[in-house]
Amino acid sequence: MISIGKSLVSEEVLSEQFVCDLQKCKGACCVEGDAGAPLEEDEVRILKEEYSNFKDYLRPEGIAAVETQGTHVNDPYDNEPVTRF
């Protein structure tokens, strides 16, 4: 365990890969916190390639955001790709 302030965190956070479980979080990590959910490079590619296939299911403001800012953004802290939030 690692002590961070008043919290104990498992050392597994250093070695385990993030996995989204939408059934459990209901999208919370995509909208709360400093950035969206982390993306692998292949996921960034898939979002770009498949955007036209799911565009019609987005709300107008979502389409406008993607068309002006892209299918993902880079986390301002580590410049890694993340989902839009």
GROMACS elastic network, one bead per residue, 0.5 to 0.9 nm:
[ bonds ]
;  ai    aj funct       b0    kb
    1     8     6  0.60330   500
    1     9     6  0.54961   500
    1    11     6  0.54437   500
    1    12     6  0.86644   500
    2     7     6  0.82108   500
    2     8     6  0.55306   500
    2     9     6  0.50899   500
    2    10     6  0.62205   500
    2    11     6  0.62722   500
    3     6     6  0.70392   500
    3     7     6  0.57976   500
    3     9     6  0.63568   500
    3    10     6  0.89671   500
    4     7     6  0.51930   500
    4     8     6  0.61921   500
    4     9     6  0.71762   500
    5     8     6  0.81385   500
    9    12     6  0.83520   500
    9    13     6  0.76457   500
   10    13     6  0.61665   500
   10    14     6  0.84250   500
   11    14     6  0.57489   500
   11    15     6  0.75002   500
   12    15     6  0.52563   500
   12    16     6  0.56348   500
   13    16     6  0.55786   500
   13    17     6  0.78501   500
   13    18     6  0.85551   500
   14    17     6  0.84485   500
   16    19     6  0.89157   500
   18    37     6  0.86838   500
   18    38     6  0.75670   500
   20    23     6  0.89055   500
   20    24     6  0.88094   500
   20    25     6  0.80939   500
   20    27     6  0.87602   500
   20    29     6  0.86842   500
   20    37     6  0.78416   500
   21    24     6  0.55867   500
   21    25     6  0.63080   500
   21    26     6  0.80495   500
   21    27     6  0.85586   500
   22    25     6  0.52386   500
   22    26     6  0.50560   500
   22    27     6  0.58689   500
   22    28     6  0.85779   500
   23    26     6  0.57085   500
   23    27     6  0.84007   500
   24    27     6  0.84096   500
   25    28     6  0.53772   500
   25    29     6  0.70669   500
   26    29     6  0.83941   500
   27    30     6  0.53571   500
   27    31     6  0.68339   500
   27    32     6  0.87910   500
   28    31     6  0.54143   500
   28    32     6  0.57575   500
   28    33     6  0.87940   500
   29    32     6  0.52966   500
   29    33     6  0.68819   500
   29    35     6  0.81389   500
   29    36     6  0.62036   500
   29    37     6  0.59358   500
   29    85     6  0.86746   500
   30    33     6  0.80967   500
   30    35     6  0.72200   500
   30    37     6  0.51983   500
   30    38     6  0.89537   500
   30    82     6  0.86597   500
   30    83     6  0.65695   500
   30    84     6  0.71197   500
   30    85     6  0.54172   500
   31    34     6  0.87333   500
   31    35     6  0.75641   500
   31    36     6  0.62345   500
   31    37     6  0.85528   500
   31    84     6  0.80945   500
   32    35     6  0.73542   500
   32    36     6  0.74806   500
   32    85     6  0.76744   500
   33    36     6  0.75141   500
   34    75     6  0.80141   500
   34    76     6  0.85856   500
   34    77     6  0.86631   500
   35    38     6  0.82719   500
   35    73     6  0.87685   500
   35    74     6  0.84884   500
   35    75     6  0.59399   500
   35    76     6  0.80134   500
   35    77     6  0.89481   500
   35    82     6  0.67911   500
   35    83     6  0.76253   500
   35    84     6  0.75482   500
   35    85     6  0.66081   500
   36    39     6  0.88935   500
   36    72     6  0.89344   500
   36    73     6  0.84393   500
   36    75     6  0.78909   500
   36    81     6  0.88120   500
   36    82     6  0.51447   500
   36    84     6  0.55806   500
   36    85     6  0.52141   500
   37    81     6  0.86245   500
   37    82     6  0.52311   500
   37    83     6  0.52812   500
   37    84     6  0.80903   500
   37    85     6  0.84590   500
   38    75     6  0.85371   500
   38    80     6  0.74352   500
   38    81     6  0.61932   500
   38    83     6  0.65642   500
   39    42     6  0.80754   500
   39    43     6  0.58887   500
   39    44     6  0.64579   500
   39    72     6  0.85406   500
   39    80     6  0.78254   500
   39    81     6  0.54737   500
   39    82     6  0.50929   500
   39    83     6  0.68293   500
   40    43     6  0.51681   500
   40    44     6  0.64833   500
   40    45     6  0.88606   500
   40    80     6  0.88721   500
   40    81     6  0.73520   500
   40    82     6  0.85022   500
   41    44     6  0.50794   500
   41    45     6  0.63864   500
   41    46     6  0.87337   500
   41    81     6  0.77243   500
   42    45     6  0.50284   500
   42    46     6  0.61845   500
   42    47     6  0.86824   500
   43    47     6  0.61264   500
   43    48     6  0.86064   500
   44    47     6  0.52290   500
   44    48     6  0.63594   500
   44    49     6  0.87015   500
   44    71     6  0.76317   500
   44    72     6  0.70482   500
   44    81     6  0.74612   500
   44    82     6  0.85599   500
   44    83     6  0.89456   500
   45    48     6  0.52304   500
   45    49     6  0.61332   500
   45    50     6  0.85284   500
   46    49     6  0.50429   500
   46    50     6  0.58143   500
   46    51     6  0.81493   500
   47    50     6  0.53033   500
   47    51     6  0.56960   500
   47    71     6  0.62394   500
   47    72     6  0.80352   500
   48    51     6  0.54727   500
   48    52     6  0.83707   500
   48    70     6  0.81702   500
   48    71     6  0.61948   500
   48    72     6  0.86917   500
   49    52     6  0.74624   500
   49    53     6  0.85234   500
   50    53     6  0.52570   500
   50    54     6  0.67744   500
   50    55     6  0.86106   500
   51    54     6  0.54622   500
   51    55     6  0.56694   500
   51    66     6  0.89823   500
   51    71     6  0.75782   500
   52    55     6  0.51948   500
   52    56     6  0.77374   500
   53    56     6  0.73820   500
   53    57     6  0.87204   500
   54    57     6  0.55103   500
   54    58     6  0.71117   500
   55    58     6  0.54913   500
   55    59     6  0.86143   500
   55    62     6  0.87035   500
   55    63     6  0.66662   500
   56    59     6  0.80299   500
   56    63     6  0.84512   500
   58    61     6  0.79981   500
   58    62     6  0.57593   500
   58    63     6  0.61548   500
   59    62     6  0.51897   500
   59    63     6  0.64149   500
   59    64     6  0.87560   500
   60    63     6  0.51333   500
   60    64     6  0.61957   500
   60    65     6  0.86392   500
   61    64     6  0.50179   500
   61    65     6  0.61339   500
   61    66     6  0.86842   500
   62    65     6  0.50750   500
   62    66     6  0.62248   500
   62    67     6  0.85181   500
   63    66     6  0.52152   500
   63    67     6  0.60239   500
   63    68     6  0.85794   500
   64    67     6  0.51439   500
   64    68     6  0.61729   500
   64    69     6  0.83791   500
   65    68     6  0.53033   500
   65    69     6  0.56856   500
   65    70     6  0.72144   500
   65    71     6  0.84669   500
   65    84     6  0.89293   500
   66    69     6  0.51946   500
   66    71     6  0.52759   500
   66    72     6  0.78594   500
   66    84     6  0.87091   500
   67    70     6  0.57708   500
   67    71     6  0.79429   500
   69    72     6  0.75873   500
   69    73     6  0.75015   500
   70    73     6  0.71326   500
   70    84     6  0.88670   500
   71    83     6  0.75779   500
   71    84     6  0.73781   500
   72    81     6  0.65026   500
   72    82     6  0.58675   500
   72    83     6  0.50351   500
   72    84     6  0.54449   500
   73    76     6  0.87832   500
   73    79     6  0.86921   500
   73    80     6  0.82466   500
   73    81     6  0.56998   500
   73    82     6  0.56005   500
   73    83     6  0.63572   500
   73    84     6  0.59368   500
   73    85     6  0.89766   500
   74    77     6  0.85591   500
   74    78     6  0.78671   500
   74    80     6  0.51078   500
   74    82     6  0.57973   500
   74    83     6  0.83916   500
   74    84     6  0.88626   500
   75    78     6  0.57274   500
   75    80     6  0.53016   500
   75    81     6  0.61210   500
   75    82     6  0.61923   500
   76    79     6  0.54509   500
   76    80     6  0.80064   500
   77    80     6  0.81511   500
   78    81     6  0.88939   500
   79    82     6  0.89667   500
   82    85     6  0.86951   500
